[in-house]
Structure formats: C-alpha cells, structure tokens
Amino acid sequence: MTTSDGTDIFYGAIPVFRGFGSLMDPALYTPLPDDWAVGVADIVESTKAIANQRYKAVNMAGAAVIAAVTNALDGREFPFVFGGDGASFAVSPADLSHAREALAATAAWVSADLDLMMRVALVPVRDIRAQGLDIKVARFGPSSNLSYAMFSGGGLGWADAAMKRGEFAVPPAKPGTQPDLSGLSCRFEEIPSSRGLILSVLVVPAKGADPRAFRKVIEDVIKLVEQSPDAGRPVPPDGPPLRWPPAGVEYEARAARGGPLLKRRTVVLAVTLWAYVVMRFGIKVGKFVPKNYVRQVVENSDFRKYDDGLRMILDCTVELERALTEILEKAASSKVVRYGLHRQDAAMMTCFAPSVMRSDHVHFIDGARGGYASAASALKAMAA
C-alpha cells in the first residue's frame, strides 16, 4: 500500500486504540505485508554489562537503534518497540536498504563508543510465515500525541531467536561509521519509586499454551494494575528529576556528530545547561512552553507494551507486587505462562526527541537496576 511517490502507508492506516486493557483483542492487529522485513537487535552479554552497572549504556544502545532507523527514514512512521537491551521494528521494502545501513552503523557505534557488542538482523516476513507463525501489528496511543507499536503472532519472538542463532545477521559497518542519532538523549535523572518499588514485568506464553487462557491471564494482570493509582506509571506528574550536568552527558556527546569528542562534550554541556535553566525556571522560549513539554513527557512515556509478550515497568506497592506474583505463579503452574519479575528502587528514561516543538517525542522507560534484561534472565531461569 503506497502513495504516488512510493511512500508506504500501511502502518499509518492502522487505527490507533487507546485503552491498554484491550490490547489482547485480535481484531486490533493487522498482519504485516509479506514483502516487509523485521529488524531485531540486542546487546550480547547484557547481564554482564548490568552487573558492571552499565545499564544506562545498555538502554542508550537499544534506543539508538530506533533513533538511527527513524532518522535514516527521514522521520517516516514505522512500527518499533524498545526492549531495554535492544529493539525490534518492521520496515517496508522501499525502506529496507536504509534500515540495513542504519543497523550496521549503529552496531559499529555501540562497539566503538559504548564498548558493548550489539548483534543485529533483518528477517523477511515471508521467512517467519514459512515457520507457521505470523507477525501482526497494532497501534496503541498512550496519549493523543503519538502511538507505539504492539506485535503479536509469535513471529517477533522467532525472529529474535533466529538472530541469536546467527541467522539473517547484518554485519557491523566499518569502524568509525557514525549513525545519525539526532534527537537521542538521556538528560533526565533516575526516577525513584514513589509507591514502594519499581517492578519490571515480563510475561510470555508457555510452550503449547492455550491462547485463550494466556489472553485471560494478561487481561487479569492489566486489570489488576489499572486498579492502582495512575495505572502504575513510573513517571511522576511533574516529570522526571532534572539536574545539571546530567548523568547521561557522556552518552549524548558520543551520540552527537561533528568534531572531536572533547568538542562534542563542550557543546552538549552548553546545550544541556541552557535546557536546564529553561526547564528549571519555566521560561517560555518562542512557542516552547516547558510546562506543556513536561506534561507530554509524562503522557508519552513508554512504560508498558506487548511484543509477543507483556512488558511493563511499574511503580507499585509491595501489596500489588504480591498480587501480581500470585496471578503469575498460578498461571505458570498451569503451564499457561512463563514470567520474570525484577525489583529495583528507581526507573530510568531514555528520550528520542527530534524536535521539542512537536508533541510526538518518545520516552522509553526501563528499570534503573537491571530492568527488562534482568526480568528476562529471571524468565530464562524459570524455563531451565
């Protein structure tokens, strides 16, 4: 489905749904076209990096994939999902070569500037369907400002596993290649829990599970969470803490283009100081109103999603954690789900805001002490 200039309009034509509780409704999901491809990326040995307290770098690497592909596609809308220590997305045939170059460049940058190893792959949708699986996409709108993709059908999980087997690999670009990471930043400080703890939640179907039983468990979990104040959102109403210099200044400098690293650090320090003063004192600059921007940051925060499994970062009470664990333990004992939970005292935010004058800036949320990657490790331990 393309326009007269060849631009694909498949994803943009999918209606946006608002109530997160309805995300398991199959009618919301549309199969990806056969000629599309799925991109997957993750950090090798992310558990080791987390043990070395490098989770901010791990998060930056995952968000960099989305930033690089978005910029390579000139900001065209495409479905993507942030996974903490990686990311997944889908692109049309017309955008495939641009996505491949962006992935290769990002893998090279992650190695050189973050000292991490990222594996990346592009998997044809046809190859996924040849396995008897499917890959479908829906669009969830956490606010009126933007939407995030949700994936179902089992195909995304298979693509991720294929990447880890070394299939469909995209080789890194030559050393020194710099992706366009314009708009990628991590200027906000860690967000401490206000309700007791930050809980990373990952729930996937058990092998051979009845889809109806799995859907019921996910719906029960979401219903329980949404009974809590503000649906467990880990971002406070007045936005995340902001200080200067920001903890992420080094990562933002390494993501920037233009000259030696020392020069980039100096520029980032100057820009972030200006931004801090504007935000701290609520100074209106032209059409930019700090109070409106902070409200959008809160509304746009990506703290829950579905990509062949439920992922959530929740600010919750100990009582809510116990209730969630009880539901999941019962479902796991019935061979309906596999799950992983990880407790920590704070959340963190990584931002992609190509323009602060637009309302569709995205803000990826993860736990600050292991997050999704640690929840995934707990899930794997359950399966062992």
NORVENZI-V840089 format. One record per helix or strand. SS is the DSSP state (H for helix, E for strand). FROM is the first residue (numbers start at 1). LEN is the number of residues. If there is no record, write none. Layout:
SS	FROM	LEN
SS	FROM	LEN
This chain:
E	2	1
E	8	1
H	11	3
E	16	2
H	20	3
H	26	3
E	30	2
E	37	7
H	46	6
H	55	18
E	80	3
E	86	6
H	93	22
E	118	7
H	125	5
E	134	1
E	136	5
E	148	5
E	154	1
H	155	10
E	169	1
E	184	2
E	188	1
E	191	2
E	197	9
H	211	16
H	229	4
E	242	1
H	249	7
H	261	20
E	285	1
E	288	1
H	290	11
E	301	2
E	304	4
E	310	7
H	318	16
E	337	8
E	346	7
E	362	6
H	371	13
